[in-house]
Amino acid sequence: MTVAIKNAYMAQVAAVDTTLYTCPAGTAARVLKCTVTNDTTTVVTISFNKVPSGGAVAATNLIMNLKSIGSRETYECSEVVGQVLDAADLLSAIASVADQLTVSLDVVEIV
């Protein structure tokens, strides 16, 4: 068994569903840390989805829905931390306004 800790995503999120991480084939992954930082002076919302392999984003995939992130706030996403992804599962997010929220996502991959 091989274990690797990775910074899976570190960028701003779009106002359309954005894939943050896809679990590689033959691998399982667990989210170790996830933070969202609002880089602006306005309140912006964010939602996260955990989508099973081959699935589509749907209301049933929501793991965090329309969380308001205040001006210059950094939020630790306890709703996302601990999520387990199987091979080809993905984690995605959508912000209410593009390029104002920076997501940092760390995962541990187990092969």
Biopython code that builds the backbone (N, CA, C, O; Angstrom):
import numpy as np
from Bio.PDB.StructureBuilder import StructureBuilder

atoms = [
    (1, "MET", "N", (0.849, -1.170, 0.000)),
    (1, "MET", "CA", (0.000, 0.000, 0.000)),
    (1, "MET", "C", (0.897, 1.237, 0.000)),
    (1, "MET", "O", (1.857, 1.333, 0.766)),
    (2, "THR", "N", (0.556, 2.181, -0.884)),
    (2, "THR", "CA", (1.277, 3.441, -0.973)),
    (2, "THR", "C", (0.350, 4.567, -0.554)),
    (2, "THR", "O", (-0.810, 4.615, -0.965)),
    (3, "VAL", "N", (0.864, 5.467, 0.263)),
    (3, "VAL", "CA", (0.093, 6.615, 0.726)),
    (3, "VAL", "C", (0.811, 7.883, 0.293)),
    (3, "VAL", "O", (2.017, 8.021, 0.496)),
    (4, "ALA", "N", (0.061, 8.816, -0.309)),
    (4, "ALA", "CA", (0.644, 10.088, -0.752)),
    (4, "ALA", "C", (-0.268, 11.228, -0.346)),
    (4, "ALA", "O", (-1.471, 11.188, -0.605)),
    (5, "ILE", "N", (0.297, 12.246, 0.290)),
    (5, "ILE", "CA", (-0.455, 13.445, 0.647)),
    (5, "ILE", "C", (-0.198, 14.477, -0.441)),
    (5, "ILE", "O", (0.950, 14.742, -0.797)),
    (6, "LYS", "N", (-1.280, 15.062, -0.969)),
    (6, "LYS", "CA", (-1.147, 15.978, -2.096)),
    (6, "LYS", "C", (-1.956, 17.247, -1.893)),
    (6, "LYS", "O", (-3.036, 17.236, -1.302)),
    (7, "ASN", "N", (-1.398, 18.346, -2.404)),
    (7, "ASN", "CA", (-2.183, 19.569, -2.545)),
    (7, "ASN", "C", (-2.919, 19.397, -3.862)),
    (7, "ASN", "O", (-2.333, 19.548, -4.934)),
    (8, "ALA", "N", (-4.199, 19.083, -3.780)),
    (8, "ALA", "CA", (-4.965, 18.706, -4.962)),
    (8, "ALA", "C", (-5.470, 19.898, -5.757)),
    (8, "ALA", "O", (-5.639, 19.806, -6.973)),
    (9, "TYR", "N", (-5.714, 21.023, -5.078)),
    (9, "TYR", "CA", (-6.265, 22.198, -5.762)),
    (9, "TYR", "C", (-5.911, 23.435, -4.964)),
    (9, "TYR", "O", (-6.020, 23.449, -3.738)),
    (10, "MET", "N", (-5.481, 24.488, -5.676)),
    (10, "MET", "CA", (-5.204, 25.776, -5.034)),
    (10, "MET", "C", (-5.405, 26.847, -6.094)),
    (10, "MET", "O", (-4.469, 27.216, -6.803)),
    (11, "ALA", "N", (-6.638, 27.343, -6.196)),
    (11, "ALA", "CA", (-6.962, 28.348, -7.203)),
    (11, "ALA", "C", (-8.329, 28.949, -6.885)),
    (11, "ALA", "O", (-9.036, 28.494, -5.985)),
    (12, "GLN", "N", (-8.677, 29.980, -7.646)),
    (12, "GLN", "CA", (-9.989, 30.581, -7.493)),
    (12, "GLN", "C", (-11.025, 29.731, -8.218)),
    (12, "GLN", "O", (-10.719, 29.030, -9.183)),
    (13, "VAL", "N", (-12.256, 29.812, -7.727)),
    (13, "VAL", "CA", (-13.349, 28.994, -8.258)),
    (13, "VAL", "C", (-14.222, 29.851, -9.178)),
    (13, "VAL", "O", (-14.443, 31.034, -8.921)),
    (14, "ALA", "N", (-14.704, 29.239, -10.239)),
    (14, "ALA", "CA", (-15.565, 29.914, -11.202)),
    (14, "ALA", "C", (-17.019, 29.942, -10.725)),
    (14, "ALA", "O", (-17.371, 29.330, -9.716)),
    (15, "ALA", "N", (-17.842, 30.659, -11.469)),
    (15, "ALA", "CA", (-19.275, 30.718, -11.178)),
    (15, "ALA", "C", (-20.027, 29.622, -11.936)),
    (15, "ALA", "O", (-21.251, 29.671, -12.059)),
    (16, "VAL", "N", (-19.300, 28.653, -12.431)),
    (16, "VAL", "CA", (-19.863, 27.440, -13.036)),
    (16, "VAL", "C", (-19.229, 26.261, -12.301)),
    (16, "VAL", "O", (-18.171, 26.406, -11.689)),
    (17, "ASP", "N", (-19.867, 25.109, -12.361)),
    (17, "ASP", "CA", (-19.341, 23.955, -11.649)),
    (17, "ASP", "C", (-17.913, 23.663, -12.117)),
    (17, "ASP", "O", (-17.664, 23.482, -13.309)),
    (18, "THR", "N", (-16.983, 23.622, -11.162)),
    (18, "THR", "CA", (-15.564, 23.464, -11.451)),
    (18, "THR", "C", (-15.038, 22.211, -10.757)),
    (18, "THR", "O", (-15.182, 22.076, -9.542)),
    (19, "THR", "N", (-14.433, 21.298, -11.503)),
    (19, "THR", "CA", (-13.840, 20.117, -10.895)),
    (19, "THR", "C", (-12.569, 20.524, -10.171)),
    (19, "THR", "O", (-11.658, 21.101, -10.763)),
    (20, "LEU", "N", (-12.518, 20.213, -8.869)),
    (20, "LEU", "CA", (-11.353, 20.521, -8.058)),
    (20, "LEU", "C", (-10.386, 19.343, -8.006)),
    (20, "LEU", "O", (-9.170, 19.528, -7.979)),
    (21, "TYR", "N", (-10.941, 18.119, -7.991)),
    (21, "TYR", "CA", (-10.113, 16.935, -7.834)),
    (21, "TYR", "C", (-10.869, 15.726, -8.353)),
    (21, "TYR", "O", (-12.061, 15.563, -8.092)),
    (22, "THR", "N", (-10.159, 14.878, -9.095)),
    (22, "THR", "CA", (-10.692, 13.589, -9.524)),
    (22, "THR", "C", (-9.768, 12.514, -8.987)),
    (22, "THR", "O", (-8.560, 12.555, -9.221)),
    (23, "CYS", "N", (-10.325, 11.559, -8.273)),
    (23, "CYS", "CA", (-9.534, 10.481, -7.697)),
    (23, "CYS", "C", (-9.019, 9.570, -8.817)),
    (23, "CYS", "O", (-9.806, 9.078, -9.626)),
    (24, "PRO", "N", (-7.705, 9.344, -8.865)),
    (24, "PRO", "CA", (-7.129, 8.520, -9.941)),
    (24, "PRO", "C", (-7.619, 7.065, -9.905)),
    (24, "PRO", "O", (-8.081, 6.570, -8.877)),
    (25, "ALA", "N", (-7.506, 6.403, -11.054)),
    (25, "ALA", "CA", (-7.861, 4.982, -11.167)),
    (25, "ALA", "C", (-7.025, 4.154, -10.198)),
    (25, "ALA", "O", (-5.845, 4.435, -9.991)),
    (26, "GLY", "N", (-7.634, 3.147, -9.614)),
    (26, "GLY", "CA", (-6.928, 2.252, -8.708)),
    (26, "GLY", "C", (-6.549, 2.887, -7.381)),
    (26, "GLY", "O", (-5.682, 2.379, -6.669)),
    (27, "THR", "N", (-7.195, 3.994, -7.049)),
    (27, "THR", "CA", (-6.841, 4.772, -5.861)),
    (27, "THR", "C", (-8.093, 5.123, -5.073)),
    (27, "THR", "O", (-9.176, 5.248, -5.643)),
    (28, "ALA", "N", (-7.947, 5.280, -3.777)),
    (28, "ALA", "CA", (-8.981, 5.876, -2.926)),
    (28, "ALA", "C", (-8.352, 7.134, -2.334)),
    (28, "ALA", "O", (-7.133, 7.210, -2.180)),
    (29, "ALA", "N", (-9.176, 8.107, -2.007)),
    (29, "ALA", "CA", (-8.647, 9.352, -1.451)),
    (29, "ALA", "C", (-9.563, 9.848, -0.332)),
    (29, "ALA", "O", (-10.756, 9.547, -0.298)),
    (30, "ARG", "N", (-8.974, 10.606, 0.567)),
    (30, "ARG", "CA", (-9.727, 11.235, 1.650)),
    (30, "ARG", "C", (-9.282, 12.689, 1.756)),
    (30, "ARG", "O", (-8.089, 12.990, 1.695)),
    (31, "VAL", "N", (-10.243, 13.581, 1.914)),
    (31, "VAL", "CA", (-9.940, 15.007, 2.041)),
    (31, "VAL", "C", (-9.381, 15.264, 3.433)),
    (31, "VAL", "O", (-10.030, 14.973, 4.438)),
    (32, "LEU", "N", (-8.169, 15.812, 3.480)),
    (32, "LEU", "CA", (-7.519, 16.130, 4.756)),
    (32, "LEU", "C", (-7.853, 17.539, 5.225)),
    (32, "LEU", "O", (-8.105, 17.765, 6.409)),
    (33, "LYS", "N", (-7.853, 18.486, 4.290)),
    (33, "LYS", "CA", (-8.108, 19.879, 4.636)),
    (33, "LYS", "C", (-8.714, 20.585, 3.436)),
    (33, "LYS", "O", (-8.349, 20.325, 2.290)),
    (34, "CYS", "N", (-9.638, 21.477, 3.720)),
    (34, "CYS", "CA", (-10.242, 22.286, 2.671)),
    (34, "CYS", "C", (-10.564, 23.651, 3.268)),
    (34, "CYS", "O", (-11.304, 23.753, 4.246)),
    (35, "THR", "N", (-10.002, 24.697, 2.670)),
    (35, "THR", "CA", (-10.308, 26.053, 3.108)),
    (35, "THR", "C", (-10.771, 26.873, 1.916)),
    (35, "THR", "O", (-10.385, 26.625, 0.774)),
    (36, "VAL", "N", (-11.613, 27.859, 2.216)),
    (36, "VAL", "CA", (-12.077, 28.807, 1.208)),
    (36, "VAL", "C", (-11.777, 30.196, 1.742)),
    (36, "VAL", "O", (-12.154, 30.530, 2.865)),
    (37, "THR", "N", (-11.094, 31.008, 0.935)),
    (37, "THR", "CA", (-10.754, 32.371, 1.325)),
    (37, "THR", "C", (-11.420, 33.341, 0.365)),
    (37, "THR", "O", (-11.288, 33.221, -0.853)),
    (38, "ASN", "N", (-12.136, 34.302, 0.929)),
    (38, "ASN", "CA", (-12.757, 35.359, 0.139)),
    (38, "ASN", "C", (-11.728, 36.463, -0.049)),
    (38, "ASN", "O", (-11.279, 37.075, 0.920)),
    (39, "ASP", "N", (-11.360, 36.711, -1.287)),
    (39, "ASP", "CA", (-10.328, 37.687, -1.617)),
    (39, "ASP", "C", (-10.878, 39.096, -1.805)),
    (39, "ASP", "O", (-10.135, 40.002, -2.183)),
    (40, "THR", "N", (-12.170, 39.293, -1.546)),
    (40, "THR", "CA", (-12.813, 40.571, -1.851)),
    (40, "THR", "C", (-13.476, 41.165, -0.612)),
    (40, "THR", "O", (-13.363, 40.637, 0.494)),
    (41, "THR", "N", (-14.166, 42.271, -0.831)),
    (41, "THR", "CA", (-14.880, 42.938, 0.267)),
    (41, "THR", "C", (-16.379, 42.681, 0.210)),
    (41, "THR", "O", (-17.138, 43.333, 0.926)),
    (42, "THR", "N", (-16.825, 41.740, -0.632)),
    (42, "THR", "CA", (-18.240, 41.390, -0.709)),
    (42, "THR", "C", (-18.445, 39.953, -0.246)),
    (42, "THR", "O", (-17.512, 39.150, -0.273)),
    (43, "VAL", "N", (-19.644, 39.634, 0.170)),
    (43, "VAL", "CA", (-19.974, 38.261, 0.577)),
    (43, "VAL", "C", (-20.220, 37.428, -0.686)),
    (43, "VAL", "O", (-20.935, 37.854, -1.593)),
    (44, "VAL", "N", (-19.618, 36.239, -0.728)),
    (44, "VAL", "CA", (-19.769, 35.323, -1.866)),
    (44, "VAL", "C", (-20.148, 33.959, -1.304)),
    (44, "VAL", "O", (-19.673, 33.576, -0.235)),
    (45, "THR", "N", (-21.003, 33.219, -2.017)),
    (45, "THR", "CA", (-21.380, 31.879, -1.562)),
    (45, "THR", "C", (-20.646, 30.823, -2.378)),
    (45, "THR", "O", (-20.206, 31.065, -3.503)),
    (46, "ILE", "N", (-20.528, 29.632, -1.767)),
    (46, "ILE", "CA", (-19.887, 28.501, -2.440)),
    (46, "ILE", "C", (-20.632, 27.221, -2.072)),
    (46, "ILE", "O", (-21.135, 27.071, -0.958)),
    (47, "SER", "N", (-20.689, 26.307, -3.035)),
    (47, "SER", "CA", (-21.263, 24.979, -2.819)),
    (47, "SER", "C", (-20.258, 23.940, -3.298)),
    (47, "SER", "O", (-19.541, 24.164, -4.273)),
    (48, "PHE", "N", (-20.208, 22.798, -2.606)),
    (48, "PHE", "CA", (-19.336, 21.688, -2.977)),
    (48, "PHE", "C", (-20.187, 20.463, -3.286)),
    (48, "PHE", "O", (-21.216, 20.234, -2.650)),
    (49, "ASN", "N", (-19.747, 19.672, -4.276)),
    (49, "ASN", "CA", (-20.403, 18.423, -4.660)),
    (49, "ASN", "C", (-19.394, 17.288, -4.641)),
    (49, "ASN", "O", (-18.233, 17.465, -5.011)),
    (50, "LYS", "N", (-19.847, 16.127, -4.210)),
    (50, "LYS", "CA", (-19.063, 14.888, -4.325)),
    (50, "LYS", "C", (-19.810, 14.029, -5.338)),
    (50, "LYS", "O", (-20.925, 13.575, -5.079)),
    (51, "VAL", "N", (-19.188, 13.810, -6.489)),
    (51, "VAL", "CA", (-19.860, 13.146, -7.599)),
    (51, "VAL", "C", (-19.256, 11.761, -7.815)),
    (51, "VAL", "O", (-18.050, 11.639, -8.031)),
    (52, "PRO", "N", (-20.084, 10.715, -7.758)),
    (52, "PRO", "CA", (-19.568, 9.361, -7.960)),
    (52, "PRO", "C", (-19.104, 9.152, -9.391)),
    (52, "PRO", "O", (-19.547, 9.843, -10.308)),
    (53, "SER", "N", (-18.213, 8.199, -9.571)),
    (53, "SER", "CA", (-17.668, 7.863, -10.884)),
    (53, "SER", "C", (-18.776, 7.739, -11.922)),
    (53, "SER", "O", (-19.743, 7.002, -11.728)),
    (54, "GLY", "N", (-18.628, 8.458, -13.015)),
    (54, "GLY", "CA", (-19.598, 8.382, -14.102)),
    (54, "GLY", "C", (-20.878, 9.146, -13.854)),
    (54, "GLY", "O", (-21.755, 9.181, -14.717)),
    (55, "GLY", "N", (-21.002, 9.762, -12.683)),
    (55, "GLY", "CA", (-22.223, 10.489, -12.345)),
    (55, "GLY", "C", (-22.184, 11.926, -12.827)),
    (55, "GLY", "O", (-21.174, 12.404, -13.343)),
    (56, "ALA", "N", (-23.294, 12.593, -12.649)),
    (56, "ALA", "CA", (-23.404, 14.007, -13.006)),
    (56, "ALA", "C", (-23.699, 14.803, -11.739)),
    (56, "ALA", "O", (-24.237, 14.271, -10.768)),
    (57, "VAL", "N", (-23.342, 16.072, -11.762)),
    (57, "VAL", "CA", (-23.634, 16.937, -10.620)),
    (57, "VAL", "C", (-25.145, 17.064, -10.486)),
    (57, "VAL", "O", (-25.835, 17.380, -11.455)),
    (58, "ALA", "N", (-25.653, 16.820, -9.297)),
    (58, "ALA", "CA", (-27.085, 16.903, -9.023)),
    (58, "ALA", "C", (-27.274, 17.334, -7.577)),
    (58, "ALA", "O", (-26.327, 17.326, -6.791)),
    (59, "ALA", "N", (-28.481, 17.704, -7.234)),
    (59, "ALA", "CA", (-28.777, 18.147, -5.869)),
    (59, "ALA", "C", (-28.409, 17.075, -4.849)),
    (59, "ALA", "O", (-28.082, 17.398, -3.707)),
    (60, "THR", "N", (-28.457, 15.818, -5.241)),
    (60, "THR", "CA", (-28.140, 14.726, -4.316)),
    (60, "THR", "C", (-26.647, 14.617, -4.030)),
    (60, "THR", "O", (-26.245, 13.897, -3.116)),
    (61, "ASN", "N", (-25.823, 15.319, -4.798)),
    (61, "ASN", "CA", (-24.382, 15.262, -4.614)),
    (61, "ASN", "C", (-23.860, 16.347, -3.669)),
    (61, "ASN", "O", (-22.678, 16.341, -3.324)),
    (62, "LEU", "N", (-24.708, 17.266, -3.250)),
    (62, "LEU", "CA", (-24.255, 18.384, -2.422)),
    (62, "LEU", "C", (-23.707, 17.911, -1.083)),
    (62, "LEU", "O", (-24.325, 17.100, -0.394)),
    (63, "ILE", "N", (-22.524, 18.439, -0.724)),
    (63, "ILE", "CA", (-21.998, 18.194, 0.616)),
    (63, "ILE", "C", (-21.884, 19.508, 1.399)),
    (63, "ILE", "O", (-21.745, 19.504, 2.622)),
    (64, "MET", "N", (-21.947, 20.628, 0.673)),
    (64, "MET", "CA", (-22.026, 21.950, 1.315)),
    (64, "MET", "C", (-22.778, 22.847, 0.350)),
    (64, "MET", "O", (-22.396, 22.958, -0.815)),
    (65, "ASN", "N", (-23.849, 23.494, 0.818)),
    (65, "ASN", "CA", (-24.721, 24.246, -0.069)),
    (65, "ASN", "C", (-24.786, 25.721, 0.289)),
    (65, "ASN", "O", (-25.192, 26.088, 1.392)),
    (66, "LEU", "N", (-24.383, 26.562, -0.652)),
    (66, "LEU", "CA", (-24.520, 28.013, -0.548)),
    (66, "LEU", "C", (-24.001, 28.591, 0.763)),
    (66, "LEU", "O", (-24.671, 29.402, 1.403)),
    (67, "LYS", "N", (-22.813, 28.170, 1.154)),
    (67, "LYS", "CA", (-22.168, 28.703, 2.352)),
    (67, "LYS", "C", (-21.674, 30.120, 2.055)),
    (67, "LYS", "O", (-20.915, 30.326, 1.108)),
    (68, "SER", "N", (-22.098, 31.087, 2.853)),
    (68, "SER", "CA", (-21.657, 32.474, 2.685)),
    (68, "SER", "C", (-20.273, 32.645, 3.291)),
    (68, "SER", "O", (-20.034, 32.291, 4.445)),
    (69, "ILE", "N", (-19.370, 33.193, 2.493)),
    (69, "ILE", "CA", (-18.011, 33.486, 2.947)),
    (69, "ILE", "C", (-17.883, 35.006, 2.985)),
    (69, "ILE", "O", (-17.958, 35.672, 1.952)),
    (70, "GLY", "N", (-17.693, 35.540, 4.171)),
    (70, "GLY", "CA", (-17.664, 36.987, 4.364)),
    (70, "GLY", "C", (-16.426, 37.655, 3.790)),
    (70, "GLY", "O", (-15.479, 36.999, 3.357)),
    (71, "SER", "N", (-16.464, 38.967, 3.803)),
    (71, "SER", "CA", (-15.366, 39.791, 3.324)),
    (71, "SER", "C", (-14.053, 39.424, 4.003)),
    (71, "SER", "O", (-13.944, 39.471, 5.229)),
    (72, "ARG", "N", (-13.045, 39.054, 3.190)),
    (72, "ARG", "CA", (-11.696, 38.716, 3.659)),
    (72, "ARG", "C", (-11.667, 37.553, 4.660)),
    (72, "ARG", "O", (-10.703, 37.405, 5.411)),
    (73, "GLU", "N", (-12.708, 36.742, 4.668)),
    (73, "GLU", "CA", (-12.804, 35.607, 5.596)),
    (73, "GLU", "C", (-12.162, 34.357, 4.997)),
    (73, "GLU", "O", (-12.209, 34.141, 3.786)),
    (74, "THR", "N", (-11.564, 33.542, 5.859)),
    (74, "THR", "CA", (-11.129, 32.202, 5.490)),
    (74, "THR", "C", (-11.963, 31.221, 6.292)),
    (74, "THR", "O", (-12.028, 31.304, 7.518)),
    (75, "TYR", "N", (-12.601, 30.290, 5.592)),
    (75, "TYR", "CA", (-13.490, 29.315, 6.222)),
    (75, "TYR", "C", (-12.893, 27.925, 6.056)),
    (75, "TYR", "O", (-12.530, 27.530, 4.948)),
    (76, "GLU", "N", (-12.789, 27.177, 7.163)),
    (76, "GLU", "CA", (-12.360, 25.787, 7.112)),
    (76, "GLU", "C", (-13.594, 24.922, 6.903)),
    (76, "GLU", "O", (-14.493, 24.909, 7.744)),
    (77, "CYS", "N", (-13.643, 24.210, 5.803)),
    (77, "CYS", "CA", (-14.832, 23.478, 5.370)),
    (77, "CYS", "C", (-14.935, 22.113, 6.041)),
    (77, "CYS", "O", (-14.534, 21.103, 5.463)),
    (78, "SER", "N", (-15.465, 22.082, 7.244)),
    (78, "SER", "CA", (-15.606, 20.814, 7.967)),
    (78, "SER", "C", (-16.552, 19.862, 7.239)),
    (78, "SER", "O", (-16.474, 18.647, 7.424)),
    (79, "GLU", "N", (-17.445, 20.408, 6.414)),
    (79, "GLU", "CA", (-18.374, 19.577, 5.646)),
    (79, "GLU", "C", (-17.649, 18.759, 4.575)),
    (79, "GLU", "O", (-18.111, 17.688, 4.182)),
    (80, "VAL", "N", (-16.517, 19.269, 4.113)),
    (80, "VAL", "CA", (-15.765, 18.623, 3.034)),
    (80, "VAL", "C", (-14.675, 17.710, 3.605)),
    (80, "VAL", "O", (-14.406, 16.640, 3.060)),
    (81, "VAL", "N", (-14.054, 18.140, 4.699)),
    (81, "VAL", "CA", (-12.973, 17.367, 5.321)),
    (81, "VAL", "C", (-13.499, 15.999, 5.758)),
    (81, "VAL", "O", (-14.564, 15.888, 6.364)),
    (82, "GLY", "N", (-12.727, 14.967, 5.436)),
    (82, "GLY", "CA", (-13.108, 13.602, 5.804)),
    (82, "GLY", "C", (-13.855, 12.860, 4.710)),
    (82, "GLY", "O", (-14.034, 11.646, 4.805)),
    (83, "GLN", "N", (-14.295, 13.566, 3.668)),
    (83, "GLN", "CA", (-14.994, 12.895, 2.572)),
    (83, "GLN", "C", (-14.053, 11.874, 1.928)),
    (83, "GLN", "O", (-12.874, 12.154, 1.709)),
    (84, "VAL", "N", (-14.584, 10.704, 1.631)),
    (84, "VAL", "CA", (-13.813, 9.636, 0.995)),
    (84, "VAL", "C", (-14.262, 9.527, -0.453)),
    (84, "VAL", "O", (-15.455, 9.483, -0.752)),
    (85, "LEU", "N", (-13.278, 9.484, -1.347)),
    (85, "LEU", "CA", (-13.564, 9.345, -2.768)),
    (85, "LEU", "C", (-12.965, 8.045, -3.280)),
    (85, "LEU", "O", (-11.814, 7.723, -2.985)),
    (86, "ASP", "N", (-13.747, 7.305, -4.042)),
    (86, "ASP", "CA", (-13.262, 6.095, -4.696)),
    (86, "ASP", "C", (-12.709, 6.476, -6.067)),
    (86, "ASP", "O", (-12.852, 7.616, -6.509)),
    (87, "ALA", "N", (-12.083, 5.518, -6.728)),
    (87, "ALA", "CA", (-11.504, 5.764, -8.047)),
    (87, "ALA", "C", (-12.526, 6.423, -8.976)),
    (87, "ALA", "O", (-13.658, 5.954, -9.089)),
    (88, "ALA", "N", (-12.126, 7.505, -9.634)),
    (88, "ALA", "CA", (-12.912, 8.271, -10.608)),
    (88, "ALA", "C", (-14.015, 9.139, -9.996)),
    (88, "ALA", "O", (-14.712, 9.840, -10.729)),
    (89, "ASP", "N", (-14.188, 9.108, -8.672)),
    (89, "ASP", "CA", (-15.094, 10.061, -8.039)),
    (89, "ASP", "C", (-14.457, 11.439, -8.135)),
    (89, "ASP", "O", (-13.235, 11.554, -8.223)),
    (90, "LEU", "N", (-15.279, 12.488, -8.118)),
    (90, "LEU", "CA", (-14.706, 13.823, -8.165)),
    (90, "LEU", "C", (-15.344, 14.747, -7.149)),
    (90, "LEU", "O", (-16.461, 14.523, -6.683)),
    (91, "LEU", "N", (-14.606, 15.786, -6.823)),
    (91, "LEU", "CA", (-15.065, 16.841, -5.935)),
    (91, "LEU", "C", (-15.109, 18.110, -6.767)),
    (91, "LEU", "O", (-14.132, 18.463, -7.428)),
    (92, "SER", "N", (-16.257, 18.803, -6.734)),
    (92, "SER", "CA", (-16.391, 20.025, -7.511)),
    (92, "SER", "C", (-16.974, 21.127, -6.645)),
    (92, "SER", "O", (-17.505, 20.873, -5.564)),
    (93, "ALA", "N", (-16.866, 22.368, -7.142)),
    (93, "ALA", "CA", (-17.397, 23.520, -6.412)),
    (93, "ALA", "C", (-17.915, 24.548, -7.406)),
    (93, "ALA", "O", (-17.518, 24.574, -8.571)),
    (94, "ILE", "N", (-18.811, 25.393, -6.912)),
    (94, "ILE", "CA", (-19.335, 26.505, -7.701)),
    (94, "ILE", "C", (-19.513, 27.703, -6.778)),
    (94, "ILE", "O", (-20.074, 27.588, -5.689)),
    (95, "ALA", "N", (-19.029, 28.845, -7.228)),
    (95, "ALA", "CA", (-19.144, 30.083, -6.453)),
    (95, "ALA", "C", (-20.253, 30.954, -7.054)),
    (95, "ALA", "O", (-20.587, 30.826, -8.232)),
    (96, "SER", "N", (-20.816, 31.838, -6.227)),
    (96, "SER", "CA", (-21.860, 32.727, -6.743)),
    (96, "SER", "C", (-21.281, 33.815, -7.639)),
    (96, "SER", "O", (-21.984, 34.371, -8.482)),
    (97, "VAL", "N", (-19.986, 34.119, -7.455)),
    (97, "VAL", "CA", (-19.286, 35.102, -8.285)),
    (97, "VAL", "C", (-17.926, 34.505, -8.648)),
    (97, "VAL", "O", (-17.228, 33.979, -7.781)),
    (98, "ALA", "N", (-17.556, 34.584, -9.901)),
    (98, "ALA", "CA", (-16.300, 33.999, -10.356)),
    (98, "ALA", "C", (-15.082, 34.745, -9.818)),
    (98, "ALA", "O", (-15.107, 35.961, -9.629)),
    (99, "ASP", "N", (-14.020, 33.983, -9.580)),
    (99, "ASP", "CA", (-12.690, 34.515, -9.271)),
    (99, "ASP", "C", (-12.632, 35.417, -8.034)),
    (99, "ASP", "O", (-11.881, 36.391, -8.001)),
    (100, "GLN", "N", (-13.432, 35.082, -7.024)),
    (100, "GLN", "CA", (-13.366, 35.834, -5.769)),
    (100, "GLN", "C", (-13.106, 34.943, -4.563)),
    (100, "GLN", "O", (-12.764, 35.438, -3.489)),
    (101, "LEU", "N", (-13.264, 33.631, -4.731)),
    (101, "LEU", "CA", (-13.004, 32.687, -3.655)),
    (101, "LEU", "C", (-11.853, 31.771, -4.050)),
    (101, "LEU", "O", (-11.873, 31.168, -5.123)),
    (102, "THR", "N", (-10.852, 31.668, -3.184)),
    (102, "THR", "CA", (-9.728, 30.766, -3.428)),
    (102, "THR", "C", (-9.918, 29.522, -2.573)),
    (102, "THR", "O", (-10.091, 29.609, -1.358)),
    (103, "VAL", "N", (-9.883, 28.365, -3.222)),
    (103, "VAL", "CA", (-10.029, 27.084, -2.528)),
    (103, "VAL", "C", (-8.664, 26.415, -2.444)),
    (103, "VAL", "O", (-7.916, 26.359, -3.420)),
    (104, "SER", "N", (-8.360, 25.912, -1.259)),
    (104, "SER", "CA", (-7.171, 25.088, -1.048)),
    (104, "SER", "C", (-7.660, 23.724, -0.583)),
    (104, "SER", "O", (-8.382, 23.616, 0.408)),
    (105, "LEU", "N", (-7.259, 22.682, -1.310)),
    (105, "LEU", "CA", (-7.747, 21.329, -1.042)),
    (105, "LEU", "C", (-6.560, 20.379, -0.941)),
    (105, "LEU", "O", (-5.772, 20.261, -1.879)),
    (106, "ASP", "N", (-6.435, 19.700, 0.203)),
    (106, "ASP", "CA", (-5.397, 18.705, 0.405)),
    (106, "ASP", "C", (-6.037, 17.341, 0.594)),
    (106, "ASP", "O", (-7.026, 17.201, 1.314)),
    (107, "VAL", "N", (-5.465, 16.336, -0.060)),
    (107, "VAL", "CA", (-6.008, 14.972, 0.025)),
    (107, "VAL", "C", (-4.883, 13.985, 0.346)),
    (107, "VAL", "O", (-3.702, 14.261, 0.134)),
    (108, "VAL", "N", (-5.289, 12.842, 0.858)),
    (108, "VAL", "CA", (-4.360, 11.724, 0.975)),
    (108, "VAL", "C", (-4.869, 10.647, 0.022)),
    (108, "VAL", "O", (-6.039, 10.269, 0.064)),
    (109, "GLU", "N", (-3.981, 10.160, -0.832)),
    (109, "GLU", "CA", (-4.316, 9.110, -1.785)),
    (109, "GLU", "C", (-3.720, 7.800, -1.307)),
    (109, "GLU", "O", (-2.582, 7.748, -0.841)),
    (110, "ILE", "N", (-4.512, 6.738, -1.432)),
    (110, "ILE", "CA", (-4.077, 5.404, -1.010)),
    (110, "ILE", "C", (-4.219, 4.475, -2.213)),
    (110, "ILE", "O", (-5.295, 4.333, -2.794)),
    (111, "VAL", "N", (-3.101, 3.851, -2.565)),
    (111, "VAL", "CA", (-3.089, 2.940, -3.724)),
    (111, "VAL", "C", (-2.893, 1.527, -3.219)),
    (111, "VAL", "O", (-2.850, 0.588, -4.014)),
]
sb = StructureBuilder()
sb.init_structure("model")
sb.init_model(0)
sb.init_chain("A")
sb.init_seg("    ")
for serial, (resi, resn, name, xyz) in enumerate(atoms, 1):
    if name == "N":
        sb.init_residue(resn, " ", resi, " ")
    sb.init_atom(name, np.array(xyz, "f"), 0.0, 1.0, " ", f" {name:<3s}", serial, name[0])
structure = sb.get_structure()
